[in-house]
Amino acid sequence: MELRYLRAFLAVAEELHFGRAARRLRMAQPPLSQQIRQLEKELGVQLFERNTRSVRLTSAGEAFLGPARRVLDDLDLAARAAKAAGRGEYGRVTVGFAGASSHESLPLLTRAVRAAHPGVELVLRGQTYANVALAHVADGSLDLGFVRLPVTQPNVAARVIDEEAMVCALPSDHPLARRAEITIGDLAQEPFVSFPANAGSTVRDATVRACAEAGFTPRVVQEAPDSYTILALVAAGVGVTLTLTSCQHIQQTGLVYRPLAGPGVRLQAALAWRTDNPSAALRAVLTIAEQALPSPARS
């Protein structure tokens, strides 16, 4: 059954006049009458009773009217949904992030997307280390990732959204806690609490590099999967750790943060995505992110 037959039927059923229905459809009356006859032939029932003075629906026509109208309404809805998706106003975007360090940037992005495009669903995948998120963006299992530079994977683009300094977190009764700032070298003999090795944590990698530059290898006595647990262990006196300024919102009894002396260690946070990802919804989210999470001036 052709959709034009349904449109012809609906026009005649609502106008109850073939001439007005033909003008509404911008066609001549004879082809319209032919379409109605063809529809009646396919259904095997008469839809209209017509004579020289009037047109009215038969009982079969009355029964057919509601379902036919719903079919055309659903078709219009499907067409509008497809066009909205093509403009990026509808769809799904998967986002990988790390919990503690994204506690400020992620809500800014999600609120902005919700306000601009309520039809775009952000599927959030938390507790994803930056390097793991980047790998998942590269293999296509994530559309967008909160990552850290450098980004060297082919076909993956990135835009810096923040630049953070590393700070030292240590027990409040630790002798170094009395200082206004400390150096990496001051930690050479300290036990460390850190993320698991080779798990994709850029903070763990940066810690090892910074300590190596200061002439020692950090002695990691306890590993934990997230910043909240690591800092709880530090507050309990298990050891010290290097963390990011974005994690200083985590405040616990027995825990203090101290800046690193000198130029310190800085990490750049970025959004990463595949350049060949065809998703219009992703493009819309990236456009919104430029306003919600602008790049720092120095970047």
Protein Blocks (a to p, Z undefined) as FASTA:
>chain_A
ZZklmmmmmmmmmnopaklmmmmnopafklmmmmmmmmmmmnopafbdcdfkbccddfkl
mmmmmmmmmmmmmmmmmmmmmmmmmnopaccddddddfklmmmmmmmmmmmmmmmmmmbc
cdddehiafklmmmmmmnopafbdcdddddfbghiacddfbdcdddddddfkbfklmpmb
dcfklmmmpccddddehiopaklmmmmmmmmmnopacddfbdcfbfklmmmmmmnopacc
dddfklmmpccehiacdddehjbjaddddddddfklcbfklmmmmmmmmmmmccdfkZZ
